[in-house]
Amino acid sequence: MIEDFHRLSPYCLAKEDKEALLLKEMKELTDWHRHRCREYDCFLEAIGYDSQMVKSLDRIPFVPIRVFKELTMKSIPDDKIFKTMMSSGTSGQKQSKIYLDKETAVLQQKVLLRLLGDFVGNKRLPMLVIDSKAIIKDRKLFTTRGATVMGLDFATKKMVFALDDDMQLDEHILYEFANQYGGEKFLIFGFTFMVWQHLFQEIKKRKIDIDLSNGYLLTAGGWKKLTSAAISNDEFKKVGKELCGISHYVDHYGMAEQTGCIYAECECGNLHASIYSDVIVRRYFDFSPCDYGEKGYIQVLSTLPRSYPGHSILTEDEGIILGEDDCPCGRKGKYIKILGRVKNAEIRGCSDTYAAGI
């Protein structure tokens, strides 16, 4: 059914039409994985799942995200494993292992490009990565950082890494990139804390005179570290504008367990669910769906996972659904606010992990 989604613009469907399309796909994926993953089948058996009783998206069963750390959850034989994704984790913590076949990996890349294209255009652009090339050396066993960067590689005309192997900003590379590509639209990508520490703060400390005003800064993760340092989203953007002229920002929320289905930030500062995904916020005491504006656990749904049962996951993050179909940017679908990790949940953010020295 995924071809039905590809024929549509990523943010074109209003609530009723989107739910009808997504519900059918979610039920089919649930049955698909039930017959291919023994552990998932046991889970559905234990909760008494009956597909005939599922009439709305909030009735799709979800697995806790931590299950991907504890169990081998895959719906493909070993000889079909094309790539293994690893979530980030601090020392001593288990990491999620996400098993991809070639079909799922290609699907993730295709959808990621479609979603980003809606915000930055579909033309392949040069991209400055605020990271070291070392993170992509092992292409078969990726951490989230490496996988995210390589997923973006397909959308770029040229990818340039701004940091050396010691995670130091290379001024020569920075100036060379700006001189060659800075006169037209280009991309900058980095995990939020790393952009703050290795780009903004280094520009300030070294008094680097650089114009990055034509850049679209794509960021992800790392807000926990910035928040603890009393640096808000607004302050982050203000500093980027003052130091190097950046005024176009596209933050996004996503995770290794559902790569490809990102929730990207629009011009109004809201994170949007596309037609490929949805988000449900659930109450802490009984997991019932929250009302709009009510804080709770975030459940994410995605049409992309085919090689592992990750299409419906209860995360360890908390957030709020701000509205649906009425964002001033014009995009349909739910738009959300992420409040951070639930208290006492594991620390697992990509750039937060890097900041801890891992």
C-alpha positions as CSV (number, residue, x, y, z in Angstrom):
1,M,0.0,0.0,0.0
2,I,3.0,2.3,0.4
3,E,2.7,3.4,-3.2
4,D,-0.6,5.1,-2.3
5,F,1.3,7.4,0.1
6,H,4.0,8.2,-2.5
7,R,1.4,9.5,-4.9
8,L,0.4,12.2,-2.4
9,S,2.1,15.3,-1.1
10,P,3.5,14.5,2.3
11,Y,1.3,17.1,4.2
12,C,-1.8,17.2,2.1
13,L,-4.3,15.0,3.9
14,A,-6.8,16.3,6.5
15,K,-7.6,14.2,9.6
16,E,-10.4,12.0,8.3
17,D,-8.7,11.0,5.0
18,K,-5.3,10.5,6.6
19,E,-6.7,8.3,9.4
20,A,-8.5,6.1,6.9
21,L,-5.3,5.6,4.8
22,L,-3.0,5.2,7.8
23,L,-5.3,2.8,9.8
24,K,-5.5,0.4,6.9
25,E,-1.7,0.4,6.6
26,M,-1.1,0.0,10.3
27,K,-3.4,-3.0,10.6
28,E,-1.7,-4.6,7.6
29,L,1.8,-4.0,9.1
30,T,0.7,-5.4,12.4
31,D,-0.5,-8.6,10.7
32,W,2.7,-8.6,8.5
33,H,5.0,-8.6,11.5
34,R,2.8,-11.0,13.6
35,H,3.5,-13.7,11.0
36,R,7.2,-13.0,10.7
37,C,8.4,-12.1,14.2
38,R,7.9,-14.7,16.9
39,E,8.5,-12.2,19.7
40,Y,6.0,-9.8,18.3
41,D,3.4,-12.5,17.8
42,C,3.8,-13.5,21.5
43,F,3.3,-9.9,22.5
44,L,0.1,-9.6,20.5
45,E,-1.1,-13.0,21.9
46,A,-0.4,-11.8,25.5
47,I,-2.5,-8.6,25.1
48,G,-5.3,-10.4,23.3
49,Y,-5.0,-8.5,20.1
50,D,-7.9,-8.8,17.6
51,S,-7.6,-6.8,14.4
52,Q,-11.3,-6.8,13.9
53,M,-11.7,-4.7,17.1
54,V,-9.3,-2.0,15.8
55,K,-11.4,0.9,14.4
56,S,-9.1,3.8,15.1
57,L,-5.4,4.6,15.2
58,D,-5.3,4.9,19.0
59,R,-6.3,1.1,19.1
60,I,-3.2,0.0,17.2
61,P,-1.0,-1.9,19.7
62,F,2.3,-0.3,20.7
63,V,5.5,-1.8,22.0
64,P,7.7,0.1,24.5
65,I,10.8,1.5,22.8
66,R,13.0,-0.3,25.3
67,V,12.0,-3.7,23.8
68,F,14.5,-3.1,21.0
69,K,17.3,-3.1,23.6
70,E,16.2,-6.2,25.3
71,L,15.0,-8.5,22.5
72,T,16.0,-9.3,18.9
73,M,13.0,-7.9,17.1
74,K,13.1,-8.6,13.4
75,S,10.7,-9.8,10.7
76,I,13.4,-11.0,8.2
77,P,15.8,-14.0,8.1
78,D,19.4,-13.3,8.9
79,D,20.5,-13.6,5.3
80,K,18.2,-10.7,4.4
81,I,19.9,-8.3,6.8
82,F,21.3,-5.4,4.8
83,K,22.2,-3.0,7.6
84,T,21.9,-2.9,11.4
85,M,21.1,0.4,13.0
86,M,22.3,1.1,16.6
87,S,20.7,3.7,18.8
88,S,22.9,5.9,20.9
89,G,23.6,5.0,24.5
90,T,25.9,6.1,27.3
91,S,28.5,3.7,28.8
92,G,26.9,0.6,30.3
93,Q,23.5,1.1,28.7
94,K,22.1,-1.3,26.1
95,Q,21.6,0.0,22.6
96,S,18.6,-0.7,20.4
97,K,19.4,-2.9,17.4
98,I,17.3,-2.2,14.3
99,Y,17.6,-4.7,11.5
100,L,17.0,-3.5,8.0
101,D,16.6,-5.3,4.7
102,K,17.4,-3.5,1.5
103,E,13.8,-2.7,0.8
104,T,13.2,-1.0,4.1
105,A,16.5,0.9,4.0
106,V,15.6,2.3,0.5
107,L,12.1,3.2,1.6
108,Q,13.4,5.1,4.6
109,Q,15.8,7.1,2.4
110,K,13.1,7.9,-0.1
111,V,10.6,9.1,2.4
112,L,13.2,11.2,4.3
113,L,14.0,13.0,1.1
114,R,10.4,13.6,0.3
115,L,9.8,15.1,3.8
116,L,12.9,17.3,3.8
117,G,12.1,18.4,0.2
118,D,8.9,19.9,1.4
119,F,10.9,22.3,3.7
120,V,14.1,23.0,1.7
121,G,13.1,22.1,-1.9
122,N,13.8,19.0,-4.0
123,K,17.0,20.3,-5.7
124,R,20.2,18.5,-4.6
125,L,22.3,21.0,-2.6
126,P,25.8,21.0,-1.1
127,M,25.8,20.3,2.7
128,L,28.2,21.2,5.4
129,V,28.1,18.6,8.2
130,I,29.0,19.7,11.7
131,D,30.6,16.4,12.5
132,S,33.6,14.2,11.7
133,K,33.8,11.9,8.8
134,A,34.8,9.2,11.2
135,I,31.1,8.6,12.1
136,I,30.4,7.0,8.8
137,K,33.3,4.6,8.5
138,D,31.4,1.4,9.3
139,R,28.5,1.6,6.9
140,K,27.0,-1.8,8.0
141,L,26.8,-1.0,11.7
142,F,25.6,2.5,12.2
143,T,24.9,4.6,15.2
144,T,22.0,7.1,14.9
145,R,24.4,9.9,14.2
146,G,26.1,8.1,11.3
147,A,22.9,6.7,9.9
148,T,21.2,10.1,9.9
149,V,24.2,11.7,8.1
150,M,24.3,8.9,5.5
151,G,20.6,9.1,5.0
152,L,21.0,12.8,4.1
153,D,23.8,12.0,1.6
154,F,21.3,11.0,-1.0
155,A,19.7,14.5,-0.9
156,T,23.0,16.4,-1.3
157,K,25.1,17.5,-4.3
158,K,28.2,17.5,-2.2
159,M,28.8,16.5,1.5
160,V,31.6,18.2,3.4
161,F,32.5,17.5,7.0
162,A,33.5,20.5,9.0
163,L,35.2,18.7,12.0
164,D,38.4,16.7,11.9
165,D,38.9,13.3,13.6
166,D,39.6,15.1,16.9
167,M,36.2,16.8,16.7
168,Q,37.8,20.2,16.1
169,L,36.4,22.8,13.6
170,D,38.6,23.0,10.5
171,E,38.6,26.7,9.6
172,H,40.1,26.0,6.2
173,I,37.3,23.7,5.3
174,L,34.7,26.1,6.6
175,Y,36.0,29.0,4.6
176,E,36.5,26.8,1.5
177,F,32.9,25.6,1.6
178,A,31.6,29.2,2.1
179,N,33.6,30.5,-0.7
180,Q,32.6,27.8,-3.1
181,Y,28.9,27.3,-2.2
182,G,27.9,30.3,0.1
183,G,26.6,32.5,-2.7
184,E,23.5,30.2,-3.3
185,K,21.2,28.1,-1.2
186,F,23.0,25.2,0.7
187,L,22.4,22.9,3.7
188,I,24.1,22.7,7.1
189,F,23.4,19.6,9.2
190,G,24.3,18.9,12.8
191,F,23.0,17.6,16.1
192,T,21.9,20.6,18.0
193,F,24.4,20.6,20.9
194,M,27.2,19.9,18.4
195,V,26.3,22.8,16.2
196,W,26.2,25.0,19.3
197,Q,29.6,23.8,20.7
198,H,31.6,23.1,17.5
199,L,30.3,25.8,15.2
200,F,28.7,28.7,17.0
201,Q,31.0,28.7,20.0
202,E,34.1,28.2,17.9
203,I,33.2,31.0,15.5
204,K,32.7,33.2,18.6
205,K,35.9,32.1,20.3
206,R,38.2,32.3,17.2
207,K,36.4,35.5,15.9
208,I,35.8,33.8,12.6
209,D,34.2,36.1,10.0
210,I,32.0,33.9,7.9
211,D,28.7,34.4,6.0
212,L,26.3,31.4,6.1
213,S,23.2,33.4,5.5
214,N,22.1,31.3,2.5
215,G,22.3,28.1,4.6
216,Y,19.3,26.0,5.8
217,L,20.4,24.6,9.2
218,L,18.9,21.1,9.7
219,T,19.2,20.1,13.3
220,A,18.2,17.1,15.5
221,G,18.6,16.1,19.1
222,G,20.7,17.6,21.8
223,W,18.2,19.9,23.3
224,K,18.5,18.3,26.7
225,K,22.2,19.4,27.0
226,L,21.3,23.0,25.8
227,T,18.3,23.3,28.1
228,S,20.5,22.3,31.1
229,A,22.8,25.2,30.1
230,A,19.8,27.5,29.9
231,I,20.0,27.9,26.1
232,S,16.5,28.0,24.6
233,N,15.5,27.4,21.0
234,D,15.1,31.1,20.5
235,E,18.5,31.9,21.9
236,F,20.1,29.2,19.7
237,K,18.6,30.8,16.6
238,K,19.5,34.3,17.8
239,V,23.1,33.4,18.3
240,G,23.3,31.6,14.9
241,K,21.9,34.7,13.2
242,E,24.3,37.1,15.0
243,L,27.5,35.0,14.5
244,C,27.2,33.8,10.9
245,G,23.8,35.1,9.5
246,I,21.8,31.8,9.6
247,S,18.1,32.6,9.5
248,H,16.6,29.4,8.1
249,Y,16.2,26.6,10.7
250,V,14.6,23.1,10.3
251,D,14.8,21.2,13.5
252,H,13.3,17.7,13.6
253,Y,12.3,14.9,16.0
254,G,13.1,11.4,15.1
255,M,14.8,8.2,16.4
256,A,16.8,5.2,15.2
257,E,13.8,2.9,15.8
258,Q,11.8,4.8,13.2
259,T,14.4,6.2,10.8
260,G,13.0,8.1,7.8
261,C,9.7,9.3,9.4
262,I,10.9,12.5,10.9
263,Y,8.7,15.2,12.5
264,A,10.2,18.4,10.9
265,E,9.9,22.0,12.1
266,C,7.9,24.4,9.9
267,E,8.3,28.1,9.6
268,C,6.1,28.6,12.6
269,G,8.3,26.5,14.8
270,N,5.9,23.5,15.0
271,L,6.9,19.8,14.5
272,H,4.7,18.1,11.9
273,A,3.6,14.6,11.3
274,S,3.4,13.7,7.6
275,I,1.0,11.3,5.9
276,Y,3.6,8.5,6.5
277,S,3.4,8.9,10.3
278,D,1.3,9.9,13.2
279,V,1.7,10.7,16.9
280,I,-0.6,9.9,19.8
281,V,0.1,11.4,23.3
282,R,-1.0,9.0,26.1
283,R,-1.7,9.7,29.8
284,Y,0.8,8.6,32.4
285,F,-1.7,6.7,34.6
286,D,-3.7,4.5,32.1
287,F,-2.2,5.2,28.7
288,S,-5.5,6.5,27.4
289,P,-5.2,9.2,24.6
290,C,-4.6,12.7,25.8
291,D,-6.6,15.7,24.6
292,Y,-4.9,18.4,22.5
293,G,-2.7,20.5,24.8
294,E,-2.4,17.8,27.4
295,K,1.0,16.4,28.3
296,G,1.8,12.7,28.2
297,Y,3.9,9.9,26.8
298,I,4.6,10.1,23.0
299,Q,3.5,7.2,20.8
300,V,4.8,7.3,17.3
301,L,3.4,5.4,14.3
302,S,5.2,4.9,11.0
303,T,4.4,3.2,7.7
304,L,8.0,2.5,6.9
305,P,9.3,-0.4,9.2
306,R,8.9,-3.6,7.1
307,S,11.9,-5.6,8.4
308,Y,11.2,-5.2,12.1
309,P,8.0,-4.5,14.1
310,G,8.7,-0.8,14.8
311,H,5.6,0.7,13.2
312,S,4.0,1.6,16.6
313,I,6.2,2.5,19.5
314,L,5.7,4.1,22.9
315,T,8.7,6.3,23.4
316,E,10.3,7.5,26.7
317,D,9.7,11.1,25.6
318,E,6.8,13.4,26.7
319,G,5.1,16.0,24.6
320,I,1.9,17.8,23.6
321,I,-0.2,17.7,20.5
322,L,-0.7,21.4,19.7
323,G,-3.3,21.1,17.0
324,E,-4.2,19.4,13.7
325,D,-4.8,20.6,10.2
326,D,-4.7,24.3,11.3
327,C,-1.0,25.3,11.5
328,P,-0.5,28.7,9.9
329,C,2.2,27.2,7.7
330,G,-0.6,25.5,5.7
331,R,0.6,21.9,6.2
332,K,-2.1,19.4,7.2
333,G,-1.8,16.8,10.0
334,K,-0.9,17.0,13.7
335,Y,1.7,19.4,14.9
336,I,3.5,18.7,18.2
337,K,5.8,20.0,20.9
338,I,8.5,17.8,22.4
339,L,9.0,18.4,26.2
340,G,12.0,16.0,26.6
341,R,12.7,12.7,28.2
342,V,10.4,11.4,30.9
343,K,12.0,11.6,34.3
344,N,14.1,8.6,35.2
345,A,14.1,7.3,31.6
346,E,17.5,6.4,30.0
347,I,19.7,9.0,28.6
348,R,20.0,8.1,24.9
349,G,20.1,11.3,22.8
350,C,22.6,11.3,19.9
351,S,24.5,14.5,20.7
352,D,23.9,14.3,24.4
353,T,25.7,10.9,24.3
354,Y,28.6,12.6,22.4
355,A,28.7,15.4,25.0
356,A,29.1,12.8,27.7
357,G,32.3,11.7,26.1
358,I,31.0,8.5,24.5
